[in-house]
Amino acid sequence: MAVGIFARKIGMTHIFDKNGESIPVTLVRAEDCQVSQIKTSESDGYNAIQVAYGQLKSNRVPKPILGHLEKSGLEKFKFFGEFTVPDPTQYSLSESIDLQSFEIGQTVKVTGKSIGKGFTGNQKRNNFSRGPMTHGSKNHRLPGSIGAGSTPSRVYPGKKMAGQLGSKTVTVQSSTILYINNDEKILALKGSLPGKEKNILKIVKKG
């Protein structure tokens, strides 16, 4: 039984429940996932399965990845991810993982990379207020002073300043499956999920 799957984000829409209320959902399409390695506490120190996903259409597969896939009887996969399992002996190499073990109403945990917004200033990144815009002020969106002078003669680590915003791993701890289409490999998950369209998401069952 699969404990999770990798899926590609399609986009957002909304559906209506029995009471006519609109519910925002995110549509994802499951990737072709196969078990590429089985890890046990005896050999690796923990119990998990490694899953290969993201099939390559070309023959340009790096030799290290190609050698790893040949041990599992697989070919032309680009990405790998792990799922912690209580008993890895229940799985076999090259076993396919699909949506058959997922159910409507099931709660899942979703992990993905958030949308990158580039280099941003303090107002957008840290919700700082701006300076006065009138009366000759020349400090509108500047950071201002970032530390004292002779003491401590340095800037403390963790100071909120301008920098890269987004493009970080984000986990939604609780999302509900509201719709499953096994033929099209599509899931509808309640609420918004991290990342933009075509972003890869890791979906793990809870409980």
C-alpha positions in Angstrom: 0.0 0.0 0.0 1.4 3.4 -1.0 2.1 5.9 1.8 2.5 8.8 -0.6 3.0 9.9 -4.2 4.7 12.6 -6.2 2.3 14.8 -8.3 2.6 17.8 -10.6 0.5 20.9 -9.9 -2.1 21.8 -12.6 -3.7 24.8 -11.1 -6.5 26.0 -8.9 -10.3 26.0 -9.3 -13.3 25.6 -7.1 -16.1 23.0 -6.7 -19.5 23.1 -5.0 -20.5 20.8 -2.1 -24.0 19.4 -1.4 -25.0 22.7 0.3 -24.0 24.8 -2.7 -21.0 26.3 -1.0 -17.9 27.0 -3.1 -14.7 25.2 -2.0 -11.3 26.2 -3.4 -9.3 23.2 -4.6 -5.9 22.6 -6.2 -5.7 20.1 -9.0 -2.6 17.9 -9.3 -1.7 15.1 -11.7 0.1 12.1 -10.3 3.5 11.3 -11.8 4.5 7.8 -12.9 6.2 6.6 -9.7 8.1 3.3 -9.2 10.1 1.9 -6.3 13.8 2.3 -7.1 15.3 1.3 -3.7 14.3 -0.3 -0.5 16.0 0.9 2.7 15.9 -1.0 6.0 17.2 -0.2 9.5 19.8 -3.0 9.1 21.4 -1.7 6.0 20.6 2.1 6.1 19.7 2.8 9.7 16.0 3.6 8.9 13.0 2.1 7.1 12.0 3.8 3.8 11.4 3.4 0.1 13.0 5.4 -2.6 10.6 6.3 -5.4 11.7 7.3 -8.9 9.6 9.8 -10.8 9.8 12.2 -13.7 10.4 10.0 -16.8 13.0 11.3 -19.4 12.0 11.3 -23.0 15.6 11.4 -24.3 18.4 8.9 -23.9 20.7 11.4 -22.1 20.6 9.8 -18.7 23.7 10.5 -16.5 25.7 7.3 -15.9 25.4 7.3 -12.1 21.6 7.6 -12.3 21.6 5.0 -15.1 23.6 2.5 -13.0 21.3 3.1 -10.0 18.2 2.5 -12.1 19.6 -0.7 -13.7 19.9 -2.3 -10.2 16.1 -1.8 -9.8 15.2 -2.8 -13.4 14.1 0.8 -14.2 15.1 3.3 -16.9 14.8 6.9 -17.9 13.8 8.5 -14.5 15.2 11.9 -13.5 14.1 12.5 -9.9 14.1 10.5 -6.7 12.3 10.9 -3.4 11.8 8.9 -0.2 8.8 7.9 2.0 9.3 6.6 5.5 7.4 3.3 5.9 7.0 1.0 8.9 7.7 -2.2 7.0 9.7 -1.9 3.8 9.5 -5.6 3.1 5.9 -5.1 1.9 7.4 -3.4 -1.2 9.3 -4.7 -4.2 11.7 -3.1 -6.6 10.1 -1.5 -9.7 6.7 -1.7 -8.1 4.4 1.0 -9.4 2.7 3.5 -7.1 -0.7 4.9 -8.2 -3.8 6.5 -6.8 -5.6 3.2 -6.0 -4.8 3.4 -2.3 -6.0 7.0 -1.9 -9.6 7.8 -0.9 -11.9 10.7 -1.0 -12.0 12.5 2.4 -8.5 11.3 3.3 -6.2 13.8 4.9 -2.7 14.3 3.4 0.4 16.3 4.0 1.8 18.2 1.0 5.3 19.5 0.5 6.6 21.7 -2.3 8.7 24.7 -3.2 7.0 28.1 -3.0 7.0 30.6 -5.8 10.2 32.6 -6.0 9.7 36.3 -6.0 13.3 37.4 -6.5 15.2 40.0 -4.6 12.7 42.2 -2.6 12.9 45.0 -0.2 12.0 45.3 3.5 8.4 46.5 2.8 7.5 43.4 0.8 9.7 40.9 2.4 9.3 41.8 6.1 6.2 43.9 6.1 8.1 47.0 7.2 6.4 50.4 7.1 7.8 53.0 4.6 9.2 56.5 5.4 7.2 59.7 4.9 6.5 60.5 1.2 6.2 64.3 1.6 7.9 67.4 3.3 11.2 66.8 1.6 11.8 63.3 3.0 14.4 61.4 1.0 13.9 58.1 2.8 10.9 56.4 1.3 11.8 52.7 1.2 15.4 52.7 2.4 16.3 50.3 5.3 17.8 53.0 7.5 20.1 52.2 10.4 20.8 48.5 10.8 22.9 48.6 14.1 24.7 50.7 16.7 28.2 52.2 16.1 31.1 51.5 18.4 29.1 49.1 20.5 28.7 46.3 19.4 30.5 47.4 16.2 28.7 44.8 14.1 25.3 43.7 12.9 23.6 40.9 14.8 22.8 37.7 12.8 19.2 37.4 11.8 18.7 41.1 11.1 15.6 41.6 8.9 16.8 43.1 5.6 16.2 43.0 1.9 16.9 39.7 0.1 15.5 36.6 -1.7 11.8 36.1 -1.1 10.1 32.7 -1.7 11.6 29.7 -3.4 11.6 27.8 -0.1 10.3 24.4 0.9 6.8 24.8 2.3 4.7 22.0 3.9 0.9 22.1 4.2 0.2 19.9 7.2 -3.4 19.1 6.5 -5.2 19.0 3.1 -8.3 16.9 2.2 -8.8 14.9 -0.9 -12.1 15.9 -2.4 -12.0 14.3 -5.8 -10.1 11.4 -7.5 -9.9 10.5 -11.2 -7.9 7.3 -11.6 -8.1 7.3 -15.4 -6.6 10.8 -15.7 -4.5 10.4 -12.6 -5.9 13.6 -11.1 -6.5 14.6 -7.5 -8.4 17.6 -6.2 -7.0 18.8 -2.8 -8.8 21.3 -0.7 -7.2 24.7 -0.4 -4.0 26.2 -2.0 -0.8 24.3 -2.2 2.8 25.7 -2.5 4.4 26.5 -5.9 3.3 27.5 -9.3 1.8 25.4 -12.2 3.9 22.3 -13.1 5.5 22.4 -9.7 6.3 18.9 -8.2 4.5 18.2 -4.9 5.2 15.4 -2.4 1.9 14.0 -1.1 2.0 11.9 2.1 -0.9 10.2 3.8 -1.6 11.2 7.4 -2.7 8.7 10.1 
